[in-house]
Amino acid sequence: MSISVLVSLPQWKLPSVYSGCGAISEGLLAFGGNGENLDARLLPDHTRFSTFLGMTPRRFRAKVLHVRHLTQDVRELILELVDTPTLEFLPGQSIAVTIPDEASGLSYLRYYSLVSLPSSSHQLVLLFNAGEKGKGATFALEHSVGEELDCSGPFGSFHLHEDPGRDLLFVGTGTGIAPLWSMLSSLFEQSCSQPMTLLWGLRRESDIYYLDELQKWADCYKNFSFILTLSQPAHHWKGKRGRVTHLLQEFPHVDHLAVYVCGNRKMVAEVTGLLQCKGTCPVYRERHHEGK
């Protein structure tokens, strides 16, 4: 998941209008991308989201260690920190990658949620959707092993919260799985005993990735289960069909849940509305738009 913000280097000042930014978690705007133009006067300073969590975003360089083709479009990039030993962040947060535009002399900041664990913060894992149009997608196709990237972070207020006594429900679409993956990995690392369920929506069977890892989690952790659904399945598909929002029908009561949602704006809004109709529970949301 990602957004782009136009900046002029070497200054680090954001322009008066953000292109495609905005995510909501606990009532705070954070960088996630909903495709709207928002006046900067309506937004806090872009460093606030991490500094209020006790972490100040900073610049750093990272080298592309490995590029894995998960599907025809989705790429997993493993980055190794170059000029700093570790990066402190919370599961669910993101970093910004600077994308230079030689034609204009400007650069774009593209925000990507971290898939990796904070405990492995000497290496960072990102997901790119190379099938999307835009500078971020084009830049993803040009990545090669050994290339160094200008980055900054961490950013975002989408992170795990203390909700003892509640079952945890994670709902995602597409590469919106990235921050949810980091959260789940962290919970497993901490031997969390709360029941956890992941609902993940994709379009076609060819879009599926991380399935082996999900199944290993389900086999290893009895308090974890996942449901994968396809919105455009082939006739032979034997799994769940339809949009991920349809899976919420399997949860008639939500008062015992804490819900984390990440995906396109429409899905996030629909999930939030459906949950509100069913009862009262904390909902932590991140909206994103992959096509900028």
C-alpha positions in Angstrom: 0.0 0.0 0.0 1.3 3.4 -0.8 0.8 7.0 -1.7 2.8 9.7 -3.4 3.6 13.2 -2.2 5.5 15.7 -4.4 8.5 17.4 -2.9 11.3 19.5 -4.1 14.7 18.3 -2.9 16.9 19.0 -1.0 14.2 20.7 1.1 12.0 18.4 3.2 9.0 20.6 3.3 5.7 19.2 2.0 3.6 21.3 -0.4 0.4 23.0 0.5 -1.7 20.2 -1.1 -1.1 16.5 -0.5 -1.8 14.3 -3.5 -3.6 11.2 -2.5 -2.9 11.1 1.2 -5.0 10.3 4.2 -5.6 7.4 6.5 -7.7 7.2 9.6 -6.7 5.5 12.8 -8.1 6.5 16.2 -9.4 9.7 14.6 -6.0 10.9 13.4 -5.0 11.4 9.8 -2.0 9.4 8.7 -0.3 8.6 5.4 -2.2 5.9 3.6 -3.7 7.4 0.4 -7.3 7.8 -0.5 -6.9 9.5 -3.8 -8.2 12.9 -2.6 -6.5 16.3 -2.5 -6.4 17.6 1.1 -5.5 21.1 2.2 -2.4 20.9 4.4 -4.1 23.2 7.0 -6.5 20.3 7.8 -3.5 18.0 8.4 -1.1 17.8 11.3 2.6 18.0 10.5 3.6 14.7 8.7 6.1 13.8 11.5 3.4 14.0 14.2 2.1 10.5 13.7 5.3 8.9 14.8 6.5 11.5 17.2 3.4 11.3 19.3 4.2 7.6 19.5 7.7 8.4 20.7 9.5 7.8 17.4 10.8 10.6 15.3 10.9 9.9 11.5 14.4 10.2 10.1 16.1 9.8 6.7 18.2 6.7 6.0 19.5 4.8 3.0 18.7 1.2 2.3 20.1 -1.3 -0.3 17.9 -3.7 -2.3 18.9 -7.1 -1.0 16.4 -9.3 -2.8 13.4 -8.9 -5.1 10.8 -11.7 -5.1 8.0 -11.9 -7.6 5.0 -13.1 -5.6 2.6 -12.8 -8.5 2.7 -11.3 -12.0 2.2 -7.8 -10.4 3.2 -8.0 -6.7 6.8 -7.7 -5.8 8.4 -8.2 -2.4 11.4 -6.1 -1.8 13.8 -6.9 1.0 15.9 -3.9 2.0 19.1 -3.8 4.1 19.8 -0.7 6.1 23.1 1.0 4.9 23.8 3.9 7.2 22.0 2.9 10.4 22.0 -0.5 12.2 18.2 -0.6 12.9 15.0 1.3 12.4 12.6 1.6 15.3 8.9 1.2 14.2 5.6 -0.3 15.3 3.9 -3.1 13.4 1.6 -1.4 10.9 3.7 1.7 10.3 5.2 2.7 7.0 8.3 4.2 5.4 8.7 6.7 2.5 10.8 5.9 -0.5 12.1 8.9 -2.5 11.4 8.5 -6.2 13.4 11.0 -8.4 11.9 12.5 -11.5 14.8 13.5 -13.8 12.5 15.3 -16.2 11.2 17.8 -13.7 14.0 17.8 -11.2 11.6 17.0 -8.5 11.1 13.9 -6.4 8.1 12.0 -5.1 7.7 10.4 -1.7 6.0 7.1 -2.0 4.8 5.5 1.3 4.8 1.8 1.8 3.7 -0.2 4.8 6.3 -2.5 6.4 5.7 -6.2 6.1 8.6 -7.0 8.4 8.9 -7.3 12.1 10.4 -4.6 14.4 12.7 -7.3 15.8 14.2 -7.7 12.4 14.5 -4.0 11.7 18.0 -4.3 10.2 16.1 -5.6 7.2 12.9 -4.1 5.9 10.3 -5.9 3.7 7.9 -3.9 1.4 5.2 -4.9 -1.1 4.9 -3.2 -4.4 2.1 -3.6 -6.9 3.9 -3.3 -10.2 0.7 -3.7 -12.2 -0.6 -0.3 -11.1 -0.1 2.8 -13.2 2.0 5.6 -11.7 5.5 6.6 -10.7 5.6 4.2 -7.8 4.7 1.2 -9.9 7.2 2.2 -12.6 9.9 2.7 -10.0 9.2 -0.7 -8.5 9.9 -2.4 -11.9 13.3 -0.6 -12.1 14.6 -1.9 -8.7 17.6 -4.2 -8.9 19.6 -6.0 -6.3 22.3 -3.8 -4.9 20.6 -0.5 -5.7 20.5 2.0 -2.8 17.3 3.9 -2.0 16.7 7.2 -0.1 14.1 6.5 2.5 12.6 8.0 5.7 10.4 6.9 8.5 8.7 5.5 10.3 5.3 7.1 9.6 1.7 6.4 10.5 -0.6 5.9 13.5 -2.0 2.5 12.3 -0.6 0.1 14.8 -1.6 -2.5 17.4 -3.5 -1.5 20.4 -4.1 -3.0 23.8 -7.5 -4.7 23.7 -7.3 -7.4 26.3 -10.2 -9.8 26.4 -11.2 -9.2 22.8 -10.8 -11.4 19.7 -8.7 -9.7 17.0 -10.1 -9.5 13.5 -7.9 -8.3 10.6 -9.6 -7.4 7.3 -7.5 -6.5 4.2 -7.6 -6.4 0.4 -4.7 -6.6 -2.1 -1.4 -5.3 -0.8 -3.3 -3.9 2.2 -2.1 -7.2 3.7 1.3 -5.6 4.4 0.7 -3.8 7.7 -1.7 -6.6 8.9 1.1 -9.1 8.2 3.5 -7.2 10.3 0.9 -7.0 13.1 0.1 -10.7 13.0 3.8 -11.7 12.9 4.4 -9.5 16.0 1.5 -11.1 17.9 2.8 -14.6 17.1 6.3 -13.6 18.2 4.8 -12.3 21.5 2.8 -15.6 22.0 -0.4 -13.7 22.0 -3.2 -16.0 23.2 -6.2 -13.9 21.9 -8.2 -15.5 19.1 -7.1 -14.0 15.7 -8.8 -14.1 12.3 -7.7 -12.7 9.0 -10.1 -12.0 6.2 -8.3 -11.3 2.9 -9.8 -10.3 -0.4 -8.1 -10.7 -3.8 -9.5 -10.7 -7.3 -8.2 -13.9 -9.0 -6.4 -17.1 -8.1 -3.3 -15.8 -9.8 -3.3 -12.9 -7.4 -2.8 -15.2 -4.3 0.5 -15.1 -2.5 1.7 -15.9 1.1 -0.7 -18.8 1.1 1.9 -21.3 2.3 2.9 -19.0 5.2 -0.7 -18.4 6.2 -1.4 -22.2 6.3 1.7 -22.7 8.4 0.5 -20.1 10.8 -2.9 -21.8 11.0 -1.3 -25.2 11.6 1.1 -23.8 14.2 -1.2 -21.4 16.1 -4.5 -22.8 17.2 -5.8 -19.4 18.0 -5.3 -18.2 14.4 -7.5 -18.8 11.4 -7.8 -17.1 8.0 -10.4 -16.9 5.2 -9.4 -16.0 1.6 -12.0 -14.8 -0.8 -11.8 -14.0 -4.5 -14.0 -11.4 -6.2 -13.4 -12.6 -9.7 -12.7 -16.4 -9.3 -12.5 -18.9 -12.1 -15.2 -21.6 -12.3 -12.9 -24.2 -10.8 -12.2 -22.2 -7.7 -13.5 -24.1 -4.6 -12.8 -21.4 -2.0 -14.9 -18.4 -0.9 -16.3 -16.2 -3.6 -17.2 -12.5 -3.4 -15.8 -9.4 -1.8 -14.2 -9.5 1.6 -17.1 -7.5 3.0 -19.3 -10.5 2.4 -17.3 -12.5 4.9 -18.5 -10.2 7.8 -21.8 -12.1 7.6 -20.0 -14.8 9.5 -19.7 -12.5 12.4 -23.3 -11.8 13.7 -21.9 -10.2 16.9 -18.9 -7.8 17.1 -19.0 -6.5 20.7 -16.2 -8.9 21.6 -13.9 -7.9 18.7 -11.1 -5.4 18.0 -10.9 -4.9 14.2 -8.0 -3.8 12.0 -8.9 -2.8 8.5 -6.6 -1.9 5.5 -7.5 -1.6 1.9 -9.2 0.7 -0.6 -11.3 3.5 0.6 -14.6 1.9 -0.4 -13.9 -1.3 1.3 -12.8 0.4 4.5 -16.0 2.5 4.6 -18.2 -0.6 3.9 -16.5 -2.7 6.6 -16.8 0.2 9.1 -20.5 0.7 8.3 -21.3 -3.0 8.6 -19.5 -3.3 11.9 -21.4 -0.3 13.3 -24.7 -1.9 12.3 -23.7 -5.1 14.2 -22.7 -3.5 17.5 -19.9 -1.6 19.2 -16.2 -2.5 18.9 -12.9 -0.6 18.3 -12.1 -0.3 14.6 -8.6 0.8 13.6 -8.5 1.7 9.9 -5.9 2.5 7.2 -7.2 3.6 3.8 -4.9 3.4 0.8 -4.8 3.8 -2.9 -2.3 1.9 -5.0 -2.6 3.6 -8.3 -0.9 6.9 -7.7 
